[in-house]
Amino acid sequence: MNPEYIEASRQYFVGWGTLMLINAVLAQGKNRSGLVWFFISLFIGPFATLILALIPKLPESR
């Protein structure tokens, strides 16, 4: 295999994993489950970020 291909693949997965963590933190900031959004981001990635940016923050529960 080409070493450049391996490096590009590694960068892709690191970037996707970082996006998953960002989405989890963003979800928690909107009082939603970070773990659920972490796994949603695994499948739909940047679209999950868009959804999280557009949905309103839930009121805090007591």
PyMOL commands that place a pseudoatom at each C-alpha (Angstrom):
pseudoatom trace, name=CA, resn=MET, resi=1, chain=A, elem=C, hetatm=0, pos=[0.000, 0.000, 0.000]
pseudoatom trace, name=CA, resn=ASN, resi=2, chain=A, elem=C, hetatm=0, pos=[1.028, 3.542, -0.633]
pseudoatom trace, name=CA, resn=PRO, resi=3, chain=A, elem=C, hetatm=0, pos=[2.228, 5.304, 2.576]
pseudoatom trace, name=CA, resn=GLU, resi=4, chain=A, elem=C, hetatm=0, pos=[0.483, 8.519, 1.493]
pseudoatom trace, name=CA, resn=TYR, resi=5, chain=A, elem=C, hetatm=0, pos=[-2.830, 6.648, 1.288]
pseudoatom trace, name=CA, resn=ILE, resi=6, chain=A, elem=C, hetatm=0, pos=[-2.354, 5.245, 4.786]
pseudoatom trace, name=CA, resn=GLU, resi=7, chain=A, elem=C, hetatm=0, pos=[-1.555, 8.710, 6.171]
pseudoatom trace, name=CA, resn=ALA, resi=8, chain=A, elem=C, hetatm=0, pos=[-4.608, 10.241, 4.460]
pseudoatom trace, name=CA, resn=SER, resi=9, chain=A, elem=C, hetatm=0, pos=[-6.825, 7.512, 5.913]
pseudoatom trace, name=CA, resn=ARG, resi=10, chain=A, elem=C, hetatm=0, pos=[-5.420, 8.097, 9.386]
pseudoatom trace, name=CA, resn=GLN, resi=11, chain=A, elem=C, hetatm=0, pos=[-6.081, 11.837, 9.126]
pseudoatom trace, name=CA, resn=TYR, resi=12, chain=A, elem=C, hetatm=0, pos=[-9.653, 11.157, 7.993]
pseudoatom trace, name=CA, resn=PHE, resi=13, chain=A, elem=C, hetatm=0, pos=[-10.394, 8.962, 11.007]
pseudoatom trace, name=CA, resn=VAL, resi=14, chain=A, elem=C, hetatm=0, pos=[-8.752, 11.373, 13.449]
pseudoatom trace, name=CA, resn=GLY, resi=15, chain=A, elem=C, hetatm=0, pos=[-10.825, 14.222, 12.017]
pseudoatom trace, name=CA, resn=TRP, resi=16, chain=A, elem=C, hetatm=0, pos=[-14.049, 12.206, 12.170]
pseudoatom trace, name=CA, resn=GLY, resi=17, chain=A, elem=C, hetatm=0, pos=[-13.327, 11.173, 15.771]
pseudoatom trace, name=CA, resn=THR, resi=18, chain=A, elem=C, hetatm=0, pos=[-12.647, 14.779, 16.727]
pseudoatom trace, name=CA, resn=LEU, resi=19, chain=A, elem=C, hetatm=0, pos=[-15.944, 15.824, 15.160]
pseudoatom trace, name=CA, resn=MET, resi=20, chain=A, elem=C, hetatm=0, pos=[-17.720, 13.131, 17.188]
pseudoatom trace, name=CA, resn=LEU, resi=21, chain=A, elem=C, hetatm=0, pos=[-16.262, 14.539, 20.409]
pseudoatom trace, name=CA, resn=ILE, resi=22, chain=A, elem=C, hetatm=0, pos=[-17.168, 18.111, 19.430]
pseudoatom trace, name=CA, resn=ASN, resi=23, chain=A, elem=C, hetatm=0, pos=[-20.744, 17.041, 18.733]
pseudoatom trace, name=CA, resn=ALA, resi=24, chain=A, elem=C, hetatm=0, pos=[-20.984, 15.272, 22.097]
pseudoatom trace, name=CA, resn=VAL, resi=25, chain=A, elem=C, hetatm=0, pos=[-19.870, 18.428, 23.904]
pseudoatom trace, name=CA, resn=LEU, resi=26, chain=A, elem=C, hetatm=0, pos=[-22.215, 20.577, 21.812]
pseudoatom trace, name=CA, resn=ALA, resi=27, chain=A, elem=C, hetatm=0, pos=[-25.115, 18.245, 22.647]
pseudoatom trace, name=CA, resn=GLN, resi=28, chain=A, elem=C, hetatm=0, pos=[-24.360, 18.388, 26.373]
pseudoatom trace, name=CA, resn=GLY, resi=29, chain=A, elem=C, hetatm=0, pos=[-24.316, 22.174, 26.150]
pseudoatom trace, name=CA, resn=LYS, resi=30, chain=A, elem=C, hetatm=0, pos=[-27.878, 21.969, 24.850]
pseudoatom trace, name=CA, resn=ASN, resi=31, chain=A, elem=C, hetatm=0, pos=[-28.924, 19.621, 27.694]
pseudoatom trace, name=CA, resn=ARG, resi=32, chain=A, elem=C, hetatm=0, pos=[-29.034, 16.574, 25.436]
pseudoatom trace, name=CA, resn=SER, resi=33, chain=A, elem=C, hetatm=0, pos=[-27.280, 13.222, 25.766]
pseudoatom trace, name=CA, resn=GLY, resi=34, chain=A, elem=C, hetatm=0, pos=[-23.671, 13.562, 24.684]
pseudoatom trace, name=CA, resn=LEU, resi=35, chain=A, elem=C, hetatm=0, pos=[-23.248, 9.791, 24.376]
pseudoatom trace, name=CA, resn=VAL, resi=36, chain=A, elem=C, hetatm=0, pos=[-26.229, 9.446, 22.046]
pseudoatom trace, name=CA, resn=TRP, resi=37, chain=A, elem=C, hetatm=0, pos=[-25.013, 12.290, 19.847]
pseudoatom trace, name=CA, resn=PHE, resi=38, chain=A, elem=C, hetatm=0, pos=[-21.494, 10.833, 19.891]
pseudoatom trace, name=CA, resn=PHE, resi=39, chain=A, elem=C, hetatm=0, pos=[-22.818, 7.673, 18.238]
pseudoatom trace, name=CA, resn=ILE, resi=40, chain=A, elem=C, hetatm=0, pos=[-25.171, 9.568, 15.921]
pseudoatom trace, name=CA, resn=SER, resi=41, chain=A, elem=C, hetatm=0, pos=[-22.104, 11.501, 14.743]
pseudoatom trace, name=CA, resn=LEU, resi=42, chain=A, elem=C, hetatm=0, pos=[-20.378, 8.224, 13.956]
pseudoatom trace, name=CA, resn=PHE, resi=43, chain=A, elem=C, hetatm=0, pos=[-22.888, 7.687, 11.152]
pseudoatom trace, name=CA, resn=ILE, resi=44, chain=A, elem=C, hetatm=0, pos=[-23.888, 11.157, 9.960]
pseudoatom trace, name=CA, resn=GLY, resi=45, chain=A, elem=C, hetatm=0, pos=[-20.914, 13.258, 11.102]
pseudoatom trace, name=CA, resn=PRO, resi=46, chain=A, elem=C, hetatm=0, pos=[-21.156, 16.838, 9.830]
pseudoatom trace, name=CA, resn=PHE, resi=47, chain=A, elem=C, hetatm=0, pos=[-24.927, 16.574, 9.430]
pseudoatom trace, name=CA, resn=ALA, resi=48, chain=A, elem=C, hetatm=0, pos=[-25.191, 15.906, 13.168]
pseudoatom trace, name=CA, resn=THR, resi=49, chain=A, elem=C, hetatm=0, pos=[-23.277, 19.144, 13.763]
pseudoatom trace, name=CA, resn=LEU, resi=50, chain=A, elem=C, hetatm=0, pos=[-25.756, 21.010, 11.579]
pseudoatom trace, name=CA, resn=ILE, resi=51, chain=A, elem=C, hetatm=0, pos=[-28.725, 19.457, 13.389]
pseudoatom trace, name=CA, resn=LEU, resi=52, chain=A, elem=C, hetatm=0, pos=[-27.244, 20.301, 16.790]
pseudoatom trace, name=CA, resn=ALA, resi=53, chain=A, elem=C, hetatm=0, pos=[-26.600, 23.879, 15.701]
pseudoatom trace, name=CA, resn=LEU, resi=54, chain=A, elem=C, hetatm=0, pos=[-30.222, 24.318, 14.614]
pseudoatom trace, name=CA, resn=ILE, resi=55, chain=A, elem=C, hetatm=0, pos=[-32.118, 22.633, 17.457]
pseudoatom trace, name=CA, resn=PRO, resi=56, chain=A, elem=C, hetatm=0, pos=[-33.030, 24.728, 20.502]
pseudoatom trace, name=CA, resn=LYS, resi=57, chain=A, elem=C, hetatm=0, pos=[-31.587, 24.175, 23.944]
pseudoatom trace, name=CA, resn=LEU, resi=58, chain=A, elem=C, hetatm=0, pos=[-33.756, 22.051, 26.232]
pseudoatom trace, name=CA, resn=PRO, resi=59, chain=A, elem=C, hetatm=0, pos=[-34.795, 23.609, 29.527]
pseudoatom trace, name=CA, resn=GLU, resi=60, chain=A, elem=C, hetatm=0, pos=[-32.870, 22.224, 32.504]
pseudoatom trace, name=CA, resn=SER, resi=61, chain=A, elem=C, hetatm=0, pos=[-34.654, 19.522, 34.471]
pseudoatom trace, name=CA, resn=ARG, resi=62, chain=A, elem=C, hetatm=0, pos=[-34.666, 19.613, 38.248]
for i in range(1, 62): cmd.bond("trace and resi %d" % i, "trace and resi %d" % (i + 1))
show_as sticks, trace
zoom trace
